[in-house]
Amino acid sequence: MRTSGGPGGKLTCVMAIDPERKSAWLYELDLNGFILFRNFLPLDLIEQMAEQFRPIFLGESKRLLEASSVRGPERVSIDLAPYLKALRGPLDDDRFRRNPVVLEIVDAVLGSWRYGCTKAECPMPGSQYMTWHADTTDEDQEKPLRPRRITFNVPLVDINDANGPLEIVPGSHRMRHKDIRRIYKVPQVHGAKMLLHRGDAILRDGNGLHRGTPNLTGAPRILLDQTYRAIEDGT
């Protein structure tokens, strides 16, 4: 048993992950650059989160679609931090933002860390492919290669081939991507589409190459992001 809750969070006693299970998850993350959790969160929590998110989405999506977006046409990225601070509730539930299994893995991979952004990524009907990218900066590319950002993704809807699944290139987290344009000279990039049911989740290394894919349906695809960032050089 250990205390958890993350830096600055409430301390609660939780059972540590079974060592064999933890070792398998860490190997999966090191091998692929992501862990795919099946049936990880209860459906009643997902339904409560979706209900709380609905009015936030209705207001924010209209505003963001009218503004220019770096995410691409018909793609909405909603910063949830102001709403979490004001409303708390299901979107701030410990099982999402401070999940003890996730935090134990983040501890093992990042060492010292801090909470990053909490967002909802919502490709709308008609959205197309994003460019391949990693969640790293130019500054990161000058440092020794290691995980610096871990993202926990939780879908609020079932995600299939048609509604814009996230696509990740397995193993690409172990490479540097200074000249990402080179990927478009590769005849076939074998990305893995993250097809998820409500209750599933992903934990992924931000160094991995990934992109959003087209949403061919009539409804938005909603995927929550909770990021964790490594603390380096005492910052």
N, C-alpha and C positions, 0 to 999 in steps of 0.2 A: 504494500500500500504506500502511496505517496501523496503529497499535497500538490495541487495543480490549480490552474486558473489563468496562467500566463502572467507576464509582467504587468503589474498594476491592477490585476483582476482580483476577484474574491478568491480566497484560498478554501478549497474544498478537498475532502479526502476521497480519493478514487482508487480503484484497484488498478495496478499496473497491468499492461498487456502481457499475456502469456509470452514468455521469452521466445518460444519456437514460432509463434504467430508473428511476433514483432520482427524476428529475423527474416521471415519470408516476405513481409511487407517491405522492409528496407531493401532486400534484394530486388524485389519487383520495381521499386522506385529507382534503384541504381541501374537496373537493366534497361527499363523502358523509358524512364523519365517521368513516369506517372504510376499511381496506384489506382485501380478501379475497385471501389467498394460496392458490393451488391447488397441490397436490403439493409443499408447502413443506418438510415433514420426512419422513425415511425411515420406512417402516412398521415396520422392525425396532426402531427407537427407540420408536415409539408402543407396540408390543407389550411392550417391556421396562418402559416407564413404567406401563402398565396392570397388569402383573404385580406390580410393586412397590407400586402403589397399592391392590391388592385387599385385603390384610389391614388396611391403614389404614382403608379404607372400611368394612369389616365391623365394626371396633371403634367407630369414630367415629360412624357413622350411627345405631347403636343408642342411643348416649348422647345424641346431639343430637336425635333424634326424641322422646326422653322429656322433653326440656327445651323451654321456650318458645323460639320462633325468630322473629326479625324478617323472615326471608325468606318466611314464609308456611307454611301447613300442607303437610306432606310435602315440604319443601324443606330440603336439608342443605348448609351451607357449611362446608368443612373447612379449617382453617388448617394448611398444610403446613410452616410454618417450623420447628417443633420436630423434625419427622421429617427434614427436609433437613439440619439441623444434626447430628443423631445418625447418620443413615444414609448421607447423600450418595447415590450411585448414580444410576440413570437419571432420577429426578425432579429431580436437580440438574444434569443434563447441560447443557453450555454451549449446545447447539443450542436448548434451551428457555429457560433462564433468562438466558443471556448471548449470544443469537444475534447475530452480527455485523451482519447485515442489519437486524434490528430495532433494535439499538443505534445504528446510523448514522442511521436515520430518527428515533429518539428524540432523538439529539443535535441534529438539524436543527430539530425541532419545539419541544423544551422548553429547549434550551440547557443550563444547569446542572440536574442532576437527581440523584435518589437512588433506590435500589430501594424499592418499596413492598411490599405484601403478596404472598404466594404462596398461592393457595387452589385448592380444587376445588369447583365449584358443581354440585350433584347434585340436580336435581328427581327425586323418587321417583315410582313409579306412583301415580296419583291426584292429583298436584299440579295446581293450577289456575293461572290467570293471576296474575302479579304486578302491582302497580300500575306505571304508567309512572314512571320516575325517571331522574335523572342521577347520576353519581358525583361530585357536587360538594357542598360544604357551604354553609351560610348565609353563612359568612365569604367564601367564594369569590364568591358572588353580589354582594358589595359591592365587589369589585375589578374592574379593567378586564377585559373579556372576552378570554380567550386560553386555549390548551390548558394545563392544569395537571396532568393525569393521563392517561397513556396506558396502555392495557391490552392485553396480548398473550394471546389465547385459543387454546388448543390442545385439540381434542376427543380423548378416548381411545376413543370409539365413533363410528360413523357417526351423524349427526344428520339426521333427516328431519322431515316435517310432524307425525308422530305422537308423537315422544318428547321434546317440549318444547324446540324450538329457541329460541335468543335472537332477539328481534325488536327492530330498531333503526329509528328514524325518520330517514331520510337527510336531511342538512342541518340537523338540529336542534341540532347542536353550535355553530352560529353564533348561537344565541338565548339569552336569559336565561330562567330557569325559576323565578322567585320564587313565582309562583302556579301550581303545576303542576296544580291542580284544574281549570284552564280547559280542559285537554285533553279532559276528559270531557263537555264541551259541544260538541265537534266531532263531527258526524254520522259521519264516516268518517276514521279516522287510517290513513294508508297506510304502515304499517311494512314493512320488508324482513326476512323470516325468513332467518336464517343457516343454510342447509342445507349441511352439511359432510360430507366423507368423512374418514376417518382419514388424516392426512398434510396436510390443509388447515389453515389457521390464519387468525385475524383479528387485526388491529391497529386499535384504536379509540380515539377521543377520548372521555374521560370526561365531557365536557360534553353528549354526545349523549343524547337520550331513548331508553330501552330498557326491556325487560321480559322476564321469563321467561314461557313459554306452557305450556299443559297437557301433561303427560306421559300419553298414553293407552295406553302399552304396559305390559308387565310387568317392565321392567328400568329401572334408573336411567340417566339421561343425564349423562355426566361430561364437564365442560368445565373445563380448567385455566385459571387466571388468574395472570399475572405482571404486576404493575403497576410503573410508573415515574412518579415524582412530581417536578414542577418544584421547584427550590430557589429561593426568593425572599427578598429582604432578608437574605441571608447566613445563612439558617436551613436 
